[in-house]
C-alpha cells in the first residue's frame, strides 16, 4: 500500500512500461512502412535513428529515480508528518512531465535523422579546373613501407581528392612501363570512384615506371579549346627507369599546365611482397638471389615538381598529403565549365522538430506538485 505523501510507483511503472511497448510497436511499424512502401522517402542520416534506443533507458532511469525518491521520503518522516508536509506530491504530474520530455526527445531524434520526402530538380553551374591524376601501378607500389601498401595509400589519396573536388573535372591515367588513360576528363565524381576501384598493379601489363610518358599522356588528355587552369598530379614512388620525366614536366609548364607530385613510400624503402590468394608467400629477388628493396626517390619527384611549377608532398601511413595540394589547386583560376542538373531531396525535418520542441517545452513548464489555493488547504483531505 502506498504511504501518504509518496508516489504511486507501481501504477506509474505500469503506465510507463505499457506506453514504452505501444510506442516501440508504433515507431517500428511506421519506420518500416516508410522505408519499404514509400519510395520517395529517405533518411539523410539514418545512423542517428539508433539514438531512439535511449528512450527505454530513460524510462528505466525515471522509474529508478522515482523509487529512490519514495524510499527517501519514507525515511524522512513518519506517516502522519509526511502526509502533512508533502501532500502536494502528484504522481500524475510527475508521470506526465516525464512522458512529455521523453517522447518530445523522440521527435527531436527523428528530426536529426533528416527525414526527406519528395524531390526537386536543381541546376548548378560548375566552376573549377581540369585535373588529371597519373597513378603509378608498377610492382614497386606493392611495397608495404606505407600501410597497408603504397598502392592502397595511393588509392586512398585519390579517393580523398575526389571527395574534395567541387566543380572540377577529373581524369585518370595509369602507368608502369607504359601509360594508359583509365578515365577521360569528366565532371562525374561517381564515375571517377568507380574507375578508381579497378586501379591496381595489374592494370598495365608492361612493368617499369615511365613517369615522363604518363605526364605526356596527361597533357594530351586536356582539351586545349577549353579555357581555364589545368593541372597534373603524379602519384608514384619515383623509381623512374624509362624516360625524361623532368623534361616532360618542363614541357607541361611551358603550356601553362602545373605538375604536382606525391611521393609514395619511404627513403628507407622495403621489400616487394609476392602474394598468392591474398597471402604474402615471399619477396621478390634479383638475378643474384638478393631481396629487392624499393625506395622512394624523393629527389627526383622534387625536381619534377620544380620543373612543372608545382609542389611536392610525401604521403605517410597517416596522411596522403592531398589536403595541401587541394589548397594549391584552389589558388588556380577557375572558369565556368557546364550546367548540371541533379535531383535534390526535400527536407521534412521541421515537422518532427516542431512537435518535439512543443512537447519538450510543455514538459519543462509542467510542475510536479499540485498548486494549493491557500496554506490551509494542505490540512484538508
ZIPERA-V211998 format. One line per field, one symbol per residue. psi: psi as a letter, one per 20 degrees, with the letter a starting at -180 (. if undefined). A space follows every 10 residues. Layout:
psi: ???
//
This chain:
psi: qpppiaqmgg gggggggghg gggggggggg hggghhhnhj qrphmhhhhh ihiighghgg hghgghhhgg hhhhigrrgg gghhhkiipo hgggghgghg gghghghggg ghimppprrq pqpppppbrp pppoppkrhi iiqkipphrh ghhghgghgh ghhipniqqq qppqqdhrqq ohoqprjohh hghghhiipa ijhphpranm gghggghghh hqoiiprrqq qppporijmp jganhhhhhg hghhjjppoq qppoaqhhar roqpqpkipo iaqqqahjjq ppppqpmhgg hhgghghjka qpqpqrhipi jhgghhhhhh iqpqqpfrpq prpqqppkhh ghgggggggg ggghioqiqq pphrhiiiir .
//
